[in-house]
Amino acid sequence: KLKSGTEYEVKAVIKDTAGNSLREVVKTAKTWADDVPVAKTVKLSDIYSGSGALVIDGFKGTENGWIKIDGEGAVLDAEKNTFEAVFISDSQYVILENLTVKGGYRCGINVTGGSENIRIKKCDISGWGRVGILDKTIGNYIADGETVNYDAGIRLYGVSKVTVENCTIHDADAFTNAWNTDDWSWVHPAGASGMFCRVNEGLVIRYNNIVANDIHRWNDGIESMVNGYREGGLGHDSDIYGNIIAFCQDDGMEVDGSGMNVRIYQNRIENGLCGISAAPVESGPLYIYENLITNMGTLNGDVNSMIKSSASYDGVGGTVYVFNNTFDSVEPGIVNTSSDTNYVTRNNIIAVRRINGMALKNNTNISGSNDYDMLSKLYEVCSGDEKNGISGVPQYRNFDSGDFYPADDFTGIDKGQFLNNFSADRTVGSAPDMGALEYGGEMEFLPYRPIKARADRYYIEVHQGAEETVNITSDEPIYLDNKLLPEWIDAVGYNTENGLCIKLSAKSDINANGMIFVVNQDGYKLPITLKGIK
């Protein structure tokens, strides 16, 4: 966790198998700045005719003078007349922001053609993708004679140094099949994903809302390409943090491939088959820390592991560091059966709610290391591991309301291990706590994003004929985003002295899942999960 726009000194040491240092290199590096110098601002009305796709081709800013394309809050609806609604190609140092994007036959925004240093901010993307017709003999949706797949809200292909920030990707038109139904068994989901990524290096995905719905679920929330190969995955030197990802038929986040210096932190993932797929990690290191994975399951109730692992394709896997996460769902937690991929776990809560569910399985690679984790149910680790672990069920402030902040009597307080470069800015007591949220710490909910609002409930069951209430306290102006309400819910927000009160009721007698959002003046959203109970 580094500060933006800051220069750091980095030391790399190569050691032999006995631990002797063979070579040491020290260099300096500077992190990206949050705000970049803009030399030219282009209004949408200056470059868009009002129909078809917006084409941004050959726009060339510089490191000291970016080009900003201001959508002016407009709605760009390309319908299904073009491959994408927004096409960005052969461009550098370009910012696209403040635009509502609808339509696109295959994707909403397509960034390709070797583009680099592209930032997409404050955009709302929906209504893209091929609808297709379900072929029950194969279990997939078919359009134009082929399986509907790889349609995406944002498609990144053959590009570098791209940031997607504070965007909401939702409500695709494409359908995604379930793994299992009465008509087929174990057919891999194919359809739409929130994001589809084939990035060379330097991908940042932060503070986004990648939320589907029960009718049009994602295949993956974030999907990668060339899975299993060292050139695959999200690209090296990448950061994915502060995102909410929900309602998937497969993975919340797919990072299969290289996993070289990829950091995944402070995200929340729910309602999918798997939380994070790291199957495999060919190079590493991959860092997974301070995430919340909970409330898992596909539309048909299928559930797999919260962290998915597999062997590398060439027998030489990387290392995955899993620190201070809260994984609390049905089953299982982390299952690593690979002898060539190293899993190092510290300070995690891995709570499996299903009887005989496996919390942690990592007993095939002695190069891995597991300790200081709170594990419920079953676990299998190598001899000597988890000597300082705790076996038990975690105590939260209010589990039934989706509040995973530690309770006053949480047995994992100060029971973690101090980790260099991870623990210093979060530790309040004598040692780090177990889990993603620190007792007494400033971060009280996940996903983290720059918003000062807090809810008294983050998960609400809504029964037909009953009204539910959620109260939001805030130090800044906030409002309920009525444009993103699920179709089956009625919601009204009332201003209060300390923030906002929202009254909820179900429109119909239905079993359904959804999400509402409270928004601050900068457009950052606080997500609250809803479950309709028939």
N, C-alpha and C positions, 0 to 999 in steps of 0.2 A: 504494500500500500504506500505509494509514493505521492508526493505533492506535485501538482501540475506546474509546468514551466520552471522546473528546478533542476539544477545540475548536480549530479551525484558522481561519486567515485566508486568504481566497480572493480572488484578483485576476483580473478578466476585462478584456481589452483588445480593442477592435474596431479593425481596421486596414483601410485601403483597399488596392487592388491594388498600389499602389506601396510598401506597408509603412509608411505614415504612420499614427500613432495618431489615431483619431477620437474615441474615448471610453474611459474607464477607470472601472471600478467595483470597489470593495473591500468585501467583506462577511465576516462570520464565520459559521461553521457547525460543528455538533458531530456527531460520528459516534455511531452507536448503541452502547449499552453491551452487553457480552456477558451480564451478569447484570442482571436488572431486578427492581424491588421487587414482591414478591408480597403482596397484601393478603388473599387467600383461597385455600386449597387445597381442592379438591373431589375426593374419591375416586371412582373409576369405579363402585364398588359403590353409591354414593349416587345416581347418575343413570342407571344402565343396568339394564334389566330382566333381561338375560341372553340375549335373543334379538332378532333383527332388527338394524336399524341403531342405532348410537349417534347421538342427535340433540343437537347443541349449537347452539341457536337463541336469539338474543337475549341472549347472555351479554355483559355490558358491564362490563369493568374500566376502569381509567383509567391514564394515563401513570405515575402515582405509586402505583398499586395494581393490579397485574395479577391475573387469575384463573388459577390453575394447576389443570389437570385431570390428576390422577395416575392413570395406568393400572395402577399397582401391579404391573407385570410380567405382567398377565393376558393371556390370549388371547381376543380378540373375534372370533368366527367368525359372520359374518352370512349365510354360504352365498350363494345367488344369489336371495334373496327380495326384495332391495331394490336400487335403482339403485347405491347405495354402501353400504359398511360403516360409514363415519363421515361424518356430514353436519354441516358447520359453516356457519352462515348468519347474517347480520345481527349479527355479534359483533365485539367490539373488545377489544384488550389481553388476549388469551387464549393460554395455553400448553397444548398437549397433549403429554404425554411418557410414555415408558416403557410403551408398549402394543404388543402384537402384533396386527396387523389381518389377518384372512383373509376372503376372499369379497368380495361386491359384484358385482352383475350387470355393471356398466360400469366401476366404479372402486373403489379401496380407500378413499381419503379424498377427499372433495369439499368444497372451500372456495369459497363463492360468496355471493351475496346482499349484495354491497357490504361484506363483512367487511374489516377492516383491523387492522394490528398483531396478527398471528397468528403464533405460533411452534410448529412441529411438531418435536419433538426425541426422539431415541432410540426411534423406532418401527420396527417390522419389518412390511413390507407385502407380501403375496403372495396368490395364489389368486383374483384378481379376473378379470373379463372374460368375454366371450361366446366360446364355443368355435367355433361356426360350422361349416359344411360347405363344403369347397373346391369351387368351380365352376371347372373347368379351362377352360371356354370364355371366361371373363373374367379368370381368374387371381387371384380374390379369395375370401375366406371369407365366407359368407353366413349371417346369423342373423335371424330375424323378417322375412325378405324384403328385407333391406338389407345392404350391405357392412359387415363388422365393421371399425370404425375409431374412433380417438380414445378407445378404452378406456385407462385409465391408473391406475397405482398411486396417484399423487396428482394430482388435477385442481384447478387454480386458475383460476377464471373470474370476471372482473369485480371483482377484489379489489386491495388495495394493501398494501404494507409487510408482506410475508409472509416468514418465515424457515423454511427446511426444513434441519435440521441433524442430522448423525450418525444418519441413517436408512438402513435397508437395504431397497431395493425390488427384488424378485426374483420369478422363477417365476410369471408370469401364466398364467392358463388359456387366454387367447386366443392364436391363431396369427397369424403375419404372413407374407404371401407374399413370395417373393423377386422381384427384378426380372426374372430370366430363368430359365426351366426348359426342359425338352424340350417342354412343352405351350404355353408362351407366351413372348413376348419384350417386354421393356421395359414391364412393367406396374408402376406405382408401388406400392411396398409399402403395405399397409393392415393394421391390426391393433391391437396394444397398444403403448403407449409407457410408459417408466418414469414420466415426468411430462408432463402436458399443461398448458400455461400460456397464459392470456390475462389478463395482469396490467397494471394501470394504471401503477404505479411501485413502486420500492423492493422488488424481489425479491432475496432472498439464498438461494442454494443452496450449502451448504458441508459438506464432510467426509462426503458421502453415498456409498453403494455402490449404484449403479444398474446391476445386473448381471443379464442374462437368461441363457438357456441355448440350446443349439443347436436344440432342438425348438420352444421358444417364444421366438424372438428378438423384440427390440423392432423396431417401425418406426423410431422415433428414441428414443435414451435420454432426451433432454429435447426435447420437441416444442412449438413455438409456434403461434400462430394469427394469422390475418389477414396471412399472409406477403406481403411486398412493399409493404405500405402503412405510412405513418408512424405509425399507431396500432397497428401489429402488433408482433410479436416478444415479447420477455420483459418489456417495460416499461422506461421510462427510469430511470436511477439504480439500476442493479442490479449485483450481484456474484455470480459463479458461480466457486467455487474449492474446491480440495482434494477433488474428487470423482473416483471411478473410474467410468467408463462403458464398458460392454462388451457385445458380441454384439447388433449391430443389423443389420437388412436395409437401412437407409438411413443416416441421419446419427447420429453420436454426440450431437451437440448442434446444434439448429436455432435460430438467432437471427435468421432472416430478418425484416426489418421495419425499424423505426426505428433500433435500435442506438444510441440516444442515451445517452451516458455509461454504457455497459455495459462491465464489466470481467470478463474470463474469464482466470483464472490458476491455475497450480499444479495443474491437473487432469491426469489420464491417460485417454486414449481409445484403444481398440483394438477390433479385430474388428468393423468396420462398412464400409459403402461409402465414406462420407466421414467425416472427423473433425469439423470444425465447418463448418456451412453458414451463410454470411453472404451470402445471395443473395436480395435485395440488402441493402445498408445504406443506407437512405433518408436518414437524418439524421446519425448519428454524433455524437461520436466513439465508435468501438468499439475497445477495447483487448484484445489477445490476447497474453499474455506468460507466460513460464515454464511452458508446458504441454509435455507429452509426448504425441505421437501416433505410434503404432507398431503393427506386427503387424496391419495392416488387411486387410479382406476379409470379404465376406458368407459365408453358409453355402455358397453355390454358387461362391464364388471371385471374384465381381465386385468390382472396386476402382475408385474414382474418387479425386478429389483430397483431400489432407489438409485443405486450406482451400478451400471452394467459394465462388465469387463470381459475381455477375451484375450486369447493368445495372439502374439504378433504373427504376421504372415511370413516373416523370414527368421523367426526364432530369436530375435534380439529386441526385446521390449524396453520401454522406458520406465521412468519412475513417476508415480502418482502420489502427491502429497495431499492428504485429506485432513484438514485442521478445523476444529471449532465449528462444526456444522450441527444442525439439528435435523435429523432424519426421523420422522415420526409418522408412520402410516401402517398399512396392513402387513405386507411382506414382499420380499425380504429386504435387508438393508444393503450391505456391500457383499457381493459374492465374486471372488477372484479365484478362478481355478487354473489360472495360467502360471506356468513355472518360469516364464521369462519377463513378466511385468511385475514390478515391485510396488507394493502399496504400503505407504507409511501413514499411519493414522495416529492422531493425537487429539485429545480434548473434545471428542465428538459425543453427541447424544445419538444413539441408534436404537430407537424404540420400535419394536415390531408388535403390532396389536393383535395379530392373528395367532391362534394357538399353534405351538410348534414352529413358529416362523423363525428363520435364520437371521440374526442381526448382523453377524460378521463371519465370513468364511474366507480365510486367507492363510491356509496352512500348506501350500504347495511350493512356496518360494521362501527360502530362509534368508534371502537378501531383503525381504520386506520387514516391517517393524510395526507392531501395534501395541499401544499402551495408553494409559490415562483416558480411556474411553468409558462412557456409561453405556452398558449393553443390556438390553432386556432379552429375555428368551434365550435361544440357543446361540452359541458361537463356537467356531473352530479356528484356532490360531496356532502358530508354531510354539514349541516348547520355550518357556521363558517370557512369552509375550503376555501383555495385559496383567502384569504383576501389580500395577497400580490402578487398574481399572475398577469400575464399580458395576456390579450386577444388580439391576433393579429398574424400576419405572420412574421416570423423571417427574418432578412436581413443578407445574407451571402456574402462572397467575390465574389463568382461566382457560383450560384446554378446550372445553365445550364451545367457547366463543372464539376459538382460533387465536388466543393470546398465548404465545409461547415464551413470554418473558418469565424469568425464574421466579418461583414463589419464595416467600420468606424462609420456608423450611426445605428448600431445594438442597438435596444432599451433594450436588456437584459444585457448590460454591467453593472457590479457592482450592479445588481438587485437581486442576489441570497442571500441565507442565509449561513453564515459560519457554517460548519459542522466539528466537531472534528474528527480527523483522516482521513478526506477526503479533506479538503479545503486548509490546510496550504501550501502544496507543489505546488499548482496550482494557487492560488489567486495572481493577479498582482495589482489590484486596491484596492478600499476601501472595497469591498465585492466580493464574487465569481460572475462570470457571469452565466447566464443561458445557458444550453447546454453543449456538451461534450468538446468543444474546447474553451480555454480562450483567449480573446483578449489580445495580447501582450505576450502570453505564448509561450513556446518553442515547444509544440506539435501542429503541423499545419494540420495534416491529420490523418485519421484512416484507417486501424488498426495501432496501434503503434508497431514498432519494431526497433531494433538497426540498422538503416540505415540513412545516412545523405543526401539522395537524396530527392528532392521535384519536383513535376510535376506542369506544368501550367494547366493541365487538368487531372481529374481523371475519367471522364465520357465522351465518345466520340461517337457521332452518325456518322456512316460511310455509305455514300450513294454510290450506284453503279456508277462508272464513275468519282467519285470525290476523290481527295487525301486529307487526313487529316494529320495534323502535331501535335505532342506533344513534348514539350521541357522539358528536365530534367536537373535541376541544382544539382550539387553534390560536396561535399568536399572530395570525395574519388572515386577511380576507380569503374565504373559501366558498365554494358552491358545489351543488350536486350537478354532475354532467348528465343532463336529461337526454342528450343525443346518443348515449351509450347504454341506455337502459335495456335489459333483456325484454323481449316481446311479451313474456308471460308475467311481468311484474308491474305493479303500480308503485310509484315512489314520489314523495313530495318532501322537499327540504325546507325547513323553517330556520331562519336566523335566530340565534340565542345570544345571551350576553357573552358566553364564552366560546361560541362557534356556531354549530349547526346541529339541528335535530332532524332526522330523516324517518318518516313513517312509511312502512312497507306493507304491501298486501299482494297476494297472488290473484291474477285475473281469472285463472281457471284451475280446475282440479287436475294437477299435472305433476308428475315426477320430472324435475328439470334441474339443471345447473346453470349458474350465471354469475355475473359480477357487476357491481356498481362502482362508480368512481367519484371521489371528492377531489376537486381541483383547486390549486392556488393560482395566484395572479400570473405566475410564470409558466403555467401549463403543466406543472408536475402533479401527478395523480396519486391518491391514496386508494388502493383497491380493497374492496370488501366482497367476500365470496358469499353467494346465496345458493341455497338448495331448496327447491320446491318439494314439499312432501304431500303426496296424494292422500 
